[in-house]
Amino acid sequence: MPHSFGYRARTRHMFKRGFKEHGPIKLSTYLTNFRVGDIVDIKANAAQQKGMPHKFYHGRTGIIYNVTPAAVGVIVYKVVGNRYMEKRVNIRVEHIRHSKCRQEFLDRVKSNHDAHVAAREKGDRVDLRRKPLAPREAYVVSISNNAPQTMRPVPYETTI
């Protein structure tokens, strides 16, 4: 049982680089544009120790509220007791990436708009609401082609 309670205690697997991801950080990491209001995922990169977030924020999703040349400010909500506290953390760009949590929603908005435009041209209405999955249709298993079989264990035989 570990007895150290340092800033990076118990992060042996959390902060390690992935398989075939060792070495210098890619240039595209620094060329990514971040704007205020973007939703980002926090994932600490062990190759850059500067501006690394605390281990609590690793894997969290937040919203950018401030952009500086080398880092961004991110708002993350943390459960403290019986309330959510808004935590503002400053993190370098090596440790964040754009979140894909809204991608499905944005795709649905685009497809709904296209379907709406197509329906308007035809002059009819289209239902764009998501429906819960209905139960599967009932069916009967026929016994004529599927007769029951009796299974017995095979007796053990030695080949010596």
N, C-alpha and C positions, 0 to 999 in steps of 0.2 A: 504494500500500500504506500503510495507516495506521500511524502511529508513536506514537500516544498510547495509553497503557495505563491510563486513568482508570477510575473506578468505573462510568461509563456509556459507556465506549468501545465502538464498534461496535454501538450499539443503535438506529440510525436508524429501522429498520423495526420492530424488536421492540417498542419502547415507544410507537409512534404509536397514536392513537385510530383506531377503525374508521370506515368510511364512514357518514356521518350519525350518528355517535356523539360528536361534539364538544360542548363546552359543559359546563355544570355536571353533577355526578354526581347520579344519580337518588336520590330519598329511599328507595326500596326497598332500595338497597344497604346503608343504615344500619339498616334495620328487620329485616334477616335475622337469625334466631337461629342462633348457633353453639354447639355443646355439645362437651365433651371427648369424643373418640373419633370425631367426624365426619371423613369423608374429604373433603378440599377440593382444588381445583385452584388453582394460583398463577398469576395473570395480572396483571401490573403495569398499573395505570391511570395514564397520564401526566398526568391532570388533578390528581392528588394526589401531590406529591413526598415528603411525609412518610410514613415507614413503608414506603417502597418496597423490595421485596426486591432482592437482587443479581441481576444479569442471568443468572447460572447457574440460579437457581431459577425463572425465568420458564418456564411450561409444565409444571412438575413437579407431582406429586400427593403430598400428605402427609396426616398425621393430626394433628388438633388435640390438644394436651396441656395447654393453658392458655388461659383466656379472661379478658380484661380489658375495661374499658368501651369502649375505642377500638380495641383490637387483639387478636390471638390469637397463641398460640405454636404453631408447626407443626413436626412432626418429618418431615424429608425425608432419604432415604438417598442418599448421594453415593459414587460409586466413586472411591476413592483408592488407586492402585496395584493391589494384588490383593485388596482388601477393601472392604466397604461400611461407611462411617462414618455414624453417626446424627448428623445436623445439626439443631440446634434453632434455628429462626429466628423472630423476632417480626415480624409483618406486620400492618399495619392492614387493617381489613375491606374497604376499597375495592379491595384487590389480591387478594382471594380470592373464590371462589364454590364452592358445594356441587358435588362431583363426581358425574357420572352414570355412573361406571364400575361401580357396584354395582346400578344400576337393573334391568338385564336379569336379574341373579341374584335380586333381590327379587321381580320379576314371576314368575319361574319357580318360586320357592318358594310363592308364593300360588296359582298355577295347579295345581301339584302337590298342594297341600293340598286344593283344591276337588275335583280328580279323585279323590283318595284317599277323601274323604268320600262322594262320589257312588258310588264302587265299593263302599264298605263298606255303604251302604244297600241296594245290589243283592245283596250277598253274594258278590261275586267280587273277584279281584285284578287290579290294573292295573300295568303295567310303566312306571315313571316315568323310567327311565334314558334319557339322550341317546344316540342311535345315530349312528355315522358314516354319512355319505351313501353310499348304495350306488351301484354303477356303473349307468349307464342301460341300459335294455333294448335288446337287439339288434334290428335291423330290416334288411330287404332293400330296396334301391332298385330299383323295376321299370323295365325298359328299354322296355317297350311304350308307355307314355305319355310317356316322357322320352328320346326319341332324341337322339343326339349331333348337334351342329350344327358345321359348319365355318365358321370366322370368318376373313375376309380384311380387310386394311386398305382403306379407301375411297380411291380415287385423288384426288389434289389437283386441284381445279379453280379457276381464277381467274374472277371475275365481272366483270372489266374489259372 
